[in-house]
Amino acid sequence: MAESFFRQPTESVHSPYAVACAAAEALGDQWRALPGPGLVTGHLHSGDRVPFTVGFCEAGDLYIRNDSVGDSRHLPVDPTADLPSLGAAVARVIGHIY
């Protein structure tokens, strides 16, 4: 498996892909989640195919990035929170960077 420069924190039990899946569920049936290379990121696509990336920054915090425009934000939730909370946080942040 590929190594990432930005490593997922060891205390987190959720991969960025699992967070992306939880976000797709929170956002509704027009959204899809896919695993990124090496499972170190997760990818979301809206109904109009706008791509987003979920991952861990160098500090170990989860972020979401709008890949079309390059805008990104850190999630205001601890990365060890439960998946529904993380998915809801991604959904809220996407509203600011869509």
All heavy atoms as an XYZ file, in Angstrom:
730
protein
N       0.852     -1.181      0.000
C       0.000      0.000      0.000
C       0.892      1.237      0.000
O       1.929      1.269      0.636
C      -0.911     -0.036      1.228
C      -1.832      1.136      1.285
S      -3.320      0.958      2.299
C      -2.687      0.587      3.902
N       0.455      2.259     -0.683
C       1.220      3.498     -0.810
C       1.308      4.239      0.514
O       0.367      4.270      1.284
C       0.575      4.395     -1.859
N       2.463      4.833      0.768
C       2.661      5.666      1.943
C       2.267      7.090      1.595
O       2.448      7.528      0.469
C       4.133      5.650      2.371
C       4.572      4.380      3.029
C       4.118      4.272      4.460
O       3.931      5.300      5.122
O       3.956      3.142      4.924
N       1.743      7.813      2.552
C       1.380      9.201      2.340
C       2.290     10.086      3.174
O       2.671      9.730      4.288
C      -0.072      9.426      2.761
O      -0.372     10.797      2.754
N       2.634     11.240      2.640
C       3.399     12.212      3.405
C       2.613     12.647      4.631
O       3.170     12.834      5.692
C       3.723     13.418      2.517
C       4.477     14.495      3.242
C       5.818     14.340      3.541
C       3.844     15.649      3.641
C       6.509     15.331      4.221
C       4.528     16.647      4.317
C       5.867     16.482      4.604
N       1.306     12.775      4.475
C       0.439     13.148      5.576
C      -0.195     11.886      6.118
O      -0.995     11.243      5.467
C      -0.650     14.134      5.121
C      -0.070     15.381      4.517
C      -0.286     15.695      3.194
C       0.704     16.228      5.270
C       0.243     16.834      2.628
C       1.244     17.376      4.718
C       1.016     17.679      3.400
N       0.179     11.498      7.298
C      -0.301     10.253      7.879
C      -1.557     10.478      8.697
O      -1.699     11.467      9.386
C       0.768      9.632      8.768
C       1.974      9.212      7.981
C       3.009      8.612      8.885
N       4.230      8.482      8.151
C       4.665      7.343      7.658
N       3.981      6.249      7.835
N       5.787      7.291      6.993
N      -2.429      9.507      8.626
C      -3.650      9.532      9.424
C      -3.255      9.371     10.890
O      -2.410      8.553     11.216
C      -4.538      8.378      8.982
C      -5.842      8.312      9.683
C      -6.734      7.237      9.071
O      -6.604      6.896      7.913
N      -7.603      6.718      9.870
N      -3.849     10.140     11.804
C      -3.535      9.993     13.225
C      -3.844      8.574     13.687
O      -4.815      7.964     13.270
C      -4.467     10.993     13.917
C      -4.887     11.931     12.850
C      -4.841     11.172     11.564
N      -2.989      8.040     14.568
C      -3.157      6.666     15.008
C      -4.375      6.481     15.898
O      -4.934      5.394     15.944
C      -1.905      6.182     15.756
O      -1.650      7.082     16.842
C      -0.711      6.123     14.829
N      -4.825      7.527     16.601
C      -5.987      7.383     17.483
C      -7.313      7.391     16.723
O      -8.341      7.070     17.264
C      -5.999      8.451     18.573
C      -6.213      9.880     18.095
C      -4.957     10.597     17.658
O      -3.879     10.003     17.694
O      -5.058     11.771     17.263
N      -7.281      7.764     15.452
C      -8.499      7.791     14.660
C      -8.793      6.399     14.129
O      -7.911      5.686     13.695
C      -8.343      8.751     13.483
O      -9.495      8.706     12.676
N     -10.056      6.023     14.181
C     -10.444      4.724     13.658
C     -11.137      4.866     12.310
O     -11.525      3.876     11.717
C     -11.366      3.978     14.645
C     -10.620      3.638     15.921
C     -12.601      4.778     14.954
N     -11.271      6.071     11.819
C     -12.004      6.311     10.587
C     -11.050      6.755      9.480
O     -10.274      7.676      9.659
C     -13.068      7.389     10.771
C     -13.961      7.132     11.939
N     -14.777      6.027     12.041
C     -14.141      7.836     13.079
C     -15.430      6.061     13.167
N     -15.063      7.147     13.825
N     -11.158      6.110      8.342
C     -10.369      6.534      7.186
C     -11.057      7.733      6.528
O     -12.263      7.933      6.703
C     -10.269      5.388      6.188
O     -11.522      5.154      5.586
N     -10.313      8.515      5.765
C     -10.958      9.601      5.023
C     -12.064      9.083      4.105
O     -13.070      9.762      3.909
C      -9.812     10.224      4.226
C      -8.611      9.954      5.069
C      -8.852      8.586      5.646
N     -11.908      7.888      3.560
C     -12.958      7.313      2.725
C     -14.215      7.035      3.540
O     -15.333      7.325      3.095
C     -12.460      6.040      2.044
C     -13.546      5.303      1.298
C     -14.260      5.922      0.274
C     -13.864      4.001      1.613
C     -15.264      5.256     -0.412
C     -14.860      3.322      0.931
C     -15.558      3.954     -0.082
O     -16.553      3.287     -0.745
N     -14.063      6.512      4.760
C     -15.236      6.263      5.616
C     -15.934      7.574      5.939
O     -17.170      7.642      5.971
C     -14.815      5.543      6.898
N     -15.167      8.630      6.160
C     -15.751      9.951      6.425
C     -16.481     10.450      5.183
O     -17.592     10.988      5.275
C     -14.672     10.952      6.888
C     -15.250     12.352      7.045
C     -14.035     10.485      8.201
N     -15.888     10.253      4.006
C     -16.543     10.663      2.764
C     -17.853      9.904      2.570
O     -18.858     10.483      2.144
C     -15.613     10.447      1.576
N     -17.870      8.612      2.907
C     -19.108      7.821      2.800
C     -20.179      8.352      3.746
O     -21.354      8.473      3.368
C     -18.829      6.349      3.097
S     -17.915      5.503      1.803
N     -19.778      8.695      4.974
C     -20.727      9.253      5.938
C     -21.248     10.602      5.444
O     -22.424     10.924      5.613
C     -20.072      9.390      7.313
N     -20.380     11.386      4.822
C     -20.796     12.684      4.286
C     -21.771     12.499      3.126
O     -22.776     13.209      3.035
C     -19.580     13.480      3.829
N     -21.501     11.541      2.249
C     -22.406     11.292      1.121
C     -23.784     10.901      1.630
O     -24.800     11.341      1.089
C     -21.834     10.200      0.215
N     -23.812     10.109      2.698
C     -25.097      9.731      3.289
C     -25.811     10.951      3.858
O     -27.017     11.116      3.685
C     -24.887      8.686      4.370
C     -26.171      8.110      4.904
C     -25.938      6.952      5.839
O     -25.054      6.136      5.577
O     -26.660      6.884      6.843
N     -25.058     11.836      4.524
C     -25.658     13.036      5.114
C     -26.122     14.020      4.038
O     -27.119     14.718      4.236
C     -24.652     13.720      6.039
N     -25.417     14.059      2.916
C     -25.734     15.020      1.860
C     -26.891     14.580      0.969
O     -27.531     15.399      0.340
C     -24.488     15.275      1.001
C     -23.400     16.085      1.694
C     -22.071     15.910      0.979
C     -23.793     17.553      1.766
N     -27.149     13.304      0.872
C     -28.286     12.834      0.089
C     -27.897     12.010     -1.121
O     -26.721     11.816     -1.430
N     -28.906     11.532     -1.829
C     -28.694     10.553     -2.885
C     -28.051     11.103     -4.153
O     -27.723     10.341     -5.057
C     -29.995      9.833     -3.228
C     -31.060     10.761     -3.802
O     -30.835     11.985     -3.826
O     -32.108     10.240     -4.212
N     -27.829     12.388     -4.255
C     -27.133     12.960     -5.404
C     -25.613     12.936     -5.239
O     -24.884     13.322     -6.147
C     -27.591     14.405     -5.640
C     -29.039     14.526     -6.043
C     -29.299     13.882     -7.401
O     -28.560     14.108     -8.358
N     -30.332     13.063     -7.472
N     -25.142     12.490     -4.069
C     -23.718     12.501     -3.756
C     -23.155     11.087     -3.770
O     -23.830     10.147     -3.375
C     -23.487     13.140     -2.389
C     -23.731     14.616     -2.417
C     -24.933     15.257     -2.377
C     -22.745     15.627     -2.529
N     -24.759     16.617     -2.451
C     -23.419     16.865     -2.536
C     -21.364     15.613     -2.610
C     -22.745     18.071     -2.633
C     -20.686     16.817     -2.695
C     -21.382     18.034     -2.711
N     -21.884     10.964     -4.200
C     -21.190      9.682     -4.252
C     -19.824      9.828     -3.596
O     -19.189     10.876     -3.697
C     -20.987      9.225     -5.697
C     -22.266      9.047     -6.465
C     -23.004      7.781     -6.017
N     -24.237      7.613     -6.759
C     -25.450      7.856     -6.256
N     -25.591      8.303     -5.034
N     -26.524      7.673     -6.976
N     -19.373      8.754     -2.953
C     -18.048      8.724     -2.345
C     -17.211      7.639     -3.004
O     -17.721      6.569     -3.349
C     -18.156      8.449     -0.847
N     -15.931      7.927     -3.174
C     -14.978      6.972     -3.735
C     -13.699      7.011     -2.910
O     -13.324      8.076     -2.392
C     -14.638      7.336     -5.188
C     -15.773      7.300     -6.187
C     -15.350      7.968     -7.486
C     -16.188      5.859     -6.434
N     -12.988      5.885     -2.809
C     -11.706      5.898     -2.096
C     -10.630      6.548     -2.957
O     -10.648      6.438     -4.191
C     -11.409      4.413     -1.872
C     -12.120      3.713     -2.983
C     -13.341      4.548     -3.275
N      -9.703      7.209     -2.302
C      -8.570      7.792     -3.015
C      -7.436      6.793     -3.116
O      -7.494      5.705     -2.540
N      -6.375      7.138     -3.839
C      -5.223      6.245     -3.983
C      -4.622      5.885     -2.622
O      -4.445      6.753     -1.770
C      -4.225      7.057     -4.802
C      -5.033      8.128     -5.448
C      -6.196      8.395     -4.534
N      -4.368      4.622     -2.418
C      -3.772      4.171     -1.162
C      -4.678      4.325      0.037
O      -4.233      4.180      1.167
N      -5.932      4.667     -0.190
C      -6.925      4.872      0.875
C      -6.540      5.977      1.854
O      -7.015      6.000      2.976
C      -7.193      3.564      1.625
C      -7.740      2.426      0.764
C      -7.881      1.169      1.615
C      -9.054      2.801      0.123
N      -5.671      6.909      1.426
C      -5.278      8.002      2.315
C      -6.157      9.229      2.142
O      -6.010     10.207      2.871
C      -3.787      8.383      2.165
C      -2.899      7.229      2.579
C      -3.475      8.832      0.755
N      -7.069      9.199      1.160
C      -8.057     10.256      0.978
C      -9.388      9.611      0.608
O      -9.446      8.437      0.245
C      -7.670     11.241     -0.159
O      -7.515     10.517     -1.379
C      -6.418     12.020      0.183
N     -10.432     10.400      0.734
C     -11.745     10.009      0.249
C     -12.215     11.092     -0.692
O     -11.817     12.258     -0.568
N     -13.024     10.720     -1.660
C     -13.485     11.690     -2.645
C     -15.005     11.704     -2.708
O     -15.641     10.658     -2.655
C     -12.889     11.380     -4.019
C     -11.409     11.463     -4.010
N     -10.736     12.658     -4.125
C     -10.464     10.509     -3.845
C      -9.436     12.430     -4.040
N      -9.249     11.134     -3.873
N     -15.550     12.899     -2.778
C     -16.989     13.101     -2.908
C     -17.266     13.783     -4.236
O     -16.479     14.623     -4.689
C     -17.496     14.034     -1.793
C     -17.604     13.448     -0.411
C     -17.759     14.566      0.615
C     -18.781     12.508     -0.353
N     -18.386     13.413     -4.845
C     -18.822     14.051     -6.078
C     -20.285     14.411     -5.925
O     -21.098     13.576     -5.545
C     -18.636     13.115     -7.276
C     -17.207     12.783     -7.525
N     -16.400     13.545     -8.321
C     -16.429     11.788     -7.049
C     -15.193     13.029     -8.334
N     -15.188     11.959     -7.566
N     -20.599     15.661     -6.228
C     -21.977     16.122     -6.151
C     -22.734     15.669     -7.389
O     -22.143     15.141     -8.337
C     -22.012     17.644     -6.043
O     -21.559     18.213     -7.245
N     -24.031     15.894     -7.390
C     -24.861     15.548     -8.532
C     -24.422     16.241     -9.814
O     -24.570     15.710    -10.899
N     -23.823     17.432     -9.668
C     -23.327     18.123    -10.864
C     -21.826     17.891    -11.063
O     -21.159     18.633    -11.765
C     -23.675     19.612    -10.837
C     -23.165     20.321     -9.603
O     -22.579     19.671     -8.719
O     -23.364     21.543     -9.512
N     -21.317     16.847    -10.432
C     -19.946     16.340    -10.606
C     -18.848     17.257    -10.097
O     -17.713     17.190    -10.562
C     -19.702     15.947    -12.048
C     -20.648     14.869    -12.495
C     -20.378     14.451    -13.896
N     -21.398     13.485    -14.276
C     -21.161     12.386    -14.931
N     -19.949     12.098    -15.293
N     -22.145     11.575    -15.231
N     -19.145     18.107     -9.140
C     -18.103     18.904     -8.512
C     -17.340     17.972     -7.563
O     -17.933     17.343     -6.696
C     -18.689     20.101     -7.732
C     -17.602     20.834     -6.974
C     -19.410     21.040     -8.685
N     -16.010     17.862     -7.729
C     -15.237     16.936     -6.898
C     -14.721     17.590     -5.610
O     -14.306     18.748     -5.608
C     -14.075     16.550     -7.810
C     -13.855     17.789     -8.637
C     -15.225     18.410     -8.828
N     -14.750     16.813     -4.546
C     -14.220     17.232     -3.247
C     -13.303     16.133     -2.724
O     -13.535     14.954     -3.003
C     -15.354     17.440     -2.235
C     -16.264     18.578     -2.573
C     -17.336     18.396     -3.423
C     -16.048     19.842     -2.042
C     -18.185     19.437     -3.739
C     -16.884     20.899     -2.358
C     -17.956     20.696     -3.212
N     -12.293     16.519     -1.957
C     -11.385     15.560     -1.329
C     -11.480     15.708      0.181
O     -11.489     16.823      0.698
C      -9.924     15.796     -1.773
O      -9.841     15.563     -3.183
C      -8.962     14.870     -1.057
N     -11.531     14.570      0.881
C     -11.460     14.520      2.345
C     -10.132     13.871      2.686
O      -9.774     12.838      2.119
C     -12.614     13.685      2.941
C     -12.473     13.571      4.449
C     -13.960     14.272      2.564
N      -9.388     14.482      3.606
C      -8.099     13.912      3.994
C      -7.618     14.464      5.310
O      -8.325     15.220      5.986
N      -6.418     14.064      5.674
C      -5.778     14.563      6.881
C      -4.654     15.502      6.492
O      -3.861     15.206      5.594
C      -5.175     13.410      7.701
C      -6.204     12.596      8.416
C      -6.659     11.412      7.886
C      -6.717     13.020      9.629
C      -7.614     10.656      8.539
C      -7.673     12.277     10.299
C      -8.120     11.089      9.752
N      -4.575     16.667      7.161
C      -3.485     17.603      6.917
C      -2.257     17.150      7.710
O      -2.308     16.186      8.469
C      -3.893     19.026      7.299
S      -4.025     19.309      9.074
N      -1.167     17.863      7.556
C       0.070     17.503      8.238
C      -0.046     17.558      9.763
O       0.699     16.899     10.460
C       1.238     18.373      7.752
C       1.067     19.851      7.973
C       0.274     20.557      6.876
O      -0.186     19.925      5.921
O       0.079     21.772      7.023
N      -1.006     18.321     10.289
C      -1.222     18.409     11.736
C      -2.135     17.292     12.251
O      -2.356     17.185     13.451
C      -1.807     19.765     12.112
N      -2.675     16.478     11.348
C      -3.546     15.380     11.756
C      -5.017     15.735     11.838
O      -5.814     14.952     12.332
N      -5.382     16.924     11.337
C      -6.787     17.339     11.326
C      -7.422     16.958      9.986
O      -6.766     16.961      8.949
C      -6.897     18.856     11.506
C      -6.395     19.310     12.862
O      -6.633     18.596     13.847
O      -5.756     20.373     12.921
N      -8.702     16.647     10.022
C      -9.428     16.360      8.791
C      -9.735     17.654      8.055
O     -10.044     18.675      8.666
C     -10.744     15.645      9.104
C     -10.642     14.142      9.312
C     -11.916     13.618      9.955
C     -10.379     13.429      7.999
N      -9.637     17.605      6.737
C     -10.002     18.748      5.909
C     -10.902     18.276      4.774
O     -10.956     17.101      4.439
C      -8.763     19.447      5.337
C      -8.045     18.633      4.290
C      -8.412     18.691      2.951
C      -6.999     17.791      4.642
C      -7.775     17.932      1.992
C      -6.347     17.023      3.694
C      -6.741     17.099      2.369
O      -6.100     16.325      1.431
N     -11.596     19.218      4.169
C     -12.377     18.991      2.950
C     -11.950     20.061      1.954
O     -11.790     21.229      2.323
C     -13.908     19.029      3.214
C     -14.713     18.828      1.933
C     -14.335     20.290      3.890
C     -14.875     17.415      1.524
N     -11.711     19.653      0.705
C     -11.262     20.590     -0.329
C     -12.173     20.484     -1.543
O     -12.487     19.391     -1.999
C      -9.825     20.276     -0.737
C      -9.291     21.200     -1.822
C      -7.886     20.854     -2.258
N      -7.859     19.528     -2.878
C      -6.991     18.561     -2.546
N      -6.090     18.767     -1.606
N      -7.033     17.405     -3.155
N     -12.580     21.633     -2.069
C     -13.294     21.700     -3.339
C     -12.217     21.647     -4.418
O     -11.471     22.603     -4.614
C     -14.102     22.990     -3.432
C     -14.859     23.121     -4.725
O     -14.405     22.684     -5.769
N     -16.019     23.744     -4.653
N     -12.119     20.520     -5.096
C     -11.038     20.339     -6.063
C     -11.197     21.193     -7.308
O     -10.218     21.423     -8.021
C     -10.935     18.863     -6.451
C     -10.538     17.985     -5.273
O      -9.829     18.472     -4.368
O     -10.947     16.810     -5.248
N     -12.383     21.685     -7.589
C     -12.593     22.547     -8.762
C     -12.002     23.928     -8.570
O     -11.455     24.508     -9.496
C     -14.083     22.690     -9.073
O     -14.599     21.491     -9.559
N     -12.135     24.473     -7.358
C     -11.657     25.833     -7.116
C     -10.479     25.902     -6.151
O      -9.890     26.951     -5.976
C     -12.812     26.743     -6.603
C     -13.888     26.876     -7.653
C     -13.374     26.249     -5.304
N     -10.148     24.794     -5.494
C      -8.999     24.757     -4.604
C      -9.249     25.240     -3.194
O      -8.344     25.238     -2.372
N     -10.458     25.676     -2.886
C     -10.781     26.157     -1.543
C     -10.886     24.960     -0.596
O     -11.445     23.929     -0.951
C     -12.098     26.920     -1.562
C     -12.322     27.750     -0.319
O     -11.378     27.864      0.496
O     -13.428     28.286     -0.160
N     -10.321     25.087      0.593
C     -10.408     24.002      1.569
C     -10.627     24.553      2.967
O     -10.341     25.720      3.241
C      -9.148     23.138      1.534
O      -8.025     23.866      1.969
N     -11.140     23.698      3.808
C     -11.399     24.049      5.216
C     -11.108     22.842      6.083
O     -11.331     21.700      5.685
C     -12.863     24.429      5.437
C     -13.383     25.550      4.582
C     -13.240     26.890      5.277
N     -13.552     27.974      4.373
C     -14.711     28.617      4.320
N     -15.694     28.278      5.117
N     -14.888     29.603      3.476
N     -10.649     23.120      7.295
C     -10.519     22.063      8.285
C     -11.892     21.806      8.902
O     -12.697     22.728      9.041
C      -9.531     22.462      9.386
C      -8.119     22.364      8.937
N      -7.451     23.419      8.371
C      -7.254     21.328      8.953
C      -6.226     23.034      8.060
N      -6.084     21.777      8.397
N     -12.141     20.566      9.262
C     -13.410     20.239      9.908
C     -13.369     20.692     11.357
O     -12.384     20.449     12.052
C     -13.689     18.741      9.847
C     -13.922     18.170      8.467
C     -14.251     16.693      8.575
C     -15.038     18.894      7.755
N     -14.434     21.328     11.835
C     -14.482     21.814     13.216
C     -14.894     20.718     14.199
O     -15.564     20.990     15.179
C     -15.531     22.932     13.138
C     -16.463     22.466     12.076
C     -15.599     21.757     11.069
N     -14.495     19.476     13.909
C     -14.850     18.326     14.734
C     -13.591     17.494     14.941
O     -12.781     17.351     14.020
C     -15.939     17.464     14.026
C     -16.255     16.217     14.811
C     -17.193     18.285     13.791
N     -13.433     16.943     16.130
C     -12.296     16.070     16.412
C     -12.317     14.890     15.442
O     -13.371     14.278     15.228
C     -12.394     15.573     17.860
C     -11.163     14.824     18.281
O     -10.951     13.706     17.767
O     -10.415     15.340     19.126
N     -11.167     14.523     14.846
C     -11.159     13.429     13.872
C     -11.505     12.063     14.457
O     -11.753     11.122     13.714
C      -9.739     13.449     13.299
C      -8.930     14.232     14.228
C      -9.857     15.153     14.973
N     -11.560     11.962     15.775
C     -11.937     10.691     16.394
C     -13.426     10.633     16.738
O     -13.876      9.665     17.349
C     -11.096     10.414     17.661
O     -11.323     11.458     18.612
C      -9.617     10.332     17.331
N     -14.187     11.650     16.338
C     -15.640     11.652     16.583
C     -16.289     10.510     15.810
O     -15.680      9.903     14.923
C     -16.236     12.992     16.156
N     -17.537     10.223     16.103
C     -18.246      9.155     15.410
C     -18.514      9.559     13.956
O     -18.557     10.740     13.616
C     -19.546      8.795     16.138
C     -20.501      9.973     16.196
O     -20.340     10.832     17.098
O     -21.395     10.044     15.339
N     -18.692      8.563     13.104
C     -18.871      8.822     11.672
C     -20.057      9.716     11.338
O     -19.921     10.614     10.498
C     -18.961      7.507     10.899
C     -17.618      6.862     10.592
C     -17.814      5.487      9.970
C     -16.783      7.739      9.687
N     -21.236      9.534     11.946
C     -22.329     10.462     11.619
C     -21.988     11.923     11.927
O     -22.338     12.819     11.155
C     -23.499      9.961     12.470
C     -23.214      8.506     12.664
C     -21.713      8.430     12.789
N     -21.274     12.171     13.021
C     -20.870     13.540     13.354
C     -19.871     14.086     12.338
O     -19.950     15.247     11.929
C     -20.254     13.602     14.756
O     -21.204     13.261     15.722
N     -18.930     13.245     11.930
C     -17.946     13.668     10.933
C     -18.615     13.920      9.585
O     -18.312     14.904      8.909
C     -16.839     12.621     10.804
C     -15.921     12.492     12.009
C     -15.046     11.261     11.870
C     -15.075     13.735     12.194
N     -19.542     13.044      9.195
C     -20.261     13.229      7.938
C     -21.078     14.509      7.942
O     -21.111     15.249      6.946
N     -21.741     14.792      9.064
C     -22.531     16.023      9.181
C     -21.624     17.255      9.125
O     -21.986     18.276      8.525
C     -23.345     16.006     10.473
N     -20.432     17.167      9.737
C     -19.493     18.293      9.704
C     -19.028     18.560      8.270
O     -18.946     19.712      7.846
C     -18.301     18.016     10.609
N     -18.737     17.496      7.522
C     -18.350     17.670      6.120
C     -19.487     18.333      5.343
O     -19.265     19.270      4.575
C     -17.966     16.319      5.477
C     -17.832     16.449      3.971
C     -16.667     15.780      6.077
N     -20.704     17.874      5.564
C     -21.858     18.447      4.867
C     -21.991     19.947      5.163
O     -22.277     20.737      4.256
C     -23.135     17.702      5.259
N     -21.779     20.352      6.410
C     -21.863     21.777      6.758
C     -20.759     22.572      6.087
O     -20.992     23.667      5.563
C     -21.807     21.958      8.271
C     -23.083     21.606      8.995
C     -23.053     22.035     10.447
N     -21.920     21.496     11.194
C     -21.893     20.299     11.811
N     -22.945     19.507     11.734
N     -20.844     19.910     12.471
N     -19.536     22.038      6.103
C     -18.406     22.764      5.516
C     -18.559     22.872      4.003
O     -18.229     23.905      3.415
C     -17.077     22.092      5.917
C     -15.907     22.676      5.131
C     -16.834     22.259      7.414
N     -19.061     21.824      3.362
C     -19.251     21.870      1.916
C     -20.149     23.050      1.534
O     -19.920     23.694      0.504
C     -19.812     20.532      1.387
C     -18.653     19.545      1.240
C     -20.525     20.709      0.044
C     -19.047     18.185      0.752
N     -21.109     23.366      2.358
C     -21.977     24.511      2.087
C     -21.223     25.825      1.987
O     -21.675     26.765      1.329
N     -20.033     25.897      2.594
C     -19.232     27.124      2.571
C     -18.222     27.158      1.430
O     -17.709     28.228      1.106
C     -18.502     27.287      3.894
C     -19.407     27.469      5.058
N     -20.089     28.627      5.318
C     -19.781     26.593      6.033
C     -20.826     28.483      6.401
N     -20.674     27.251      6.847
N     -17.905     25.994      0.860
C     -16.864     25.968     -0.183
C     -17.373     25.465     -1.530
O     -16.610     25.279     -2.461
C     -15.646     25.138      0.260
C     -16.010     23.676      0.516
C     -14.962     25.762      1.447
C     -14.823     22.763      0.782
N     -18.662     25.266     -1.645
C     -19.237     24.766     -2.892
C     -19.219     25.859     -3.942
O     -19.584     26.931     -3.814
C     -20.676     24.312     -2.648
C     -21.189     23.344     -3.690
C     -21.641     22.085     -3.337
C     -21.233     23.705     -5.038
C     -22.127     21.208     -4.288
C     -21.727     22.832     -5.994
C     -22.161     21.582     -5.618
O     -22.641     20.709     -6.556
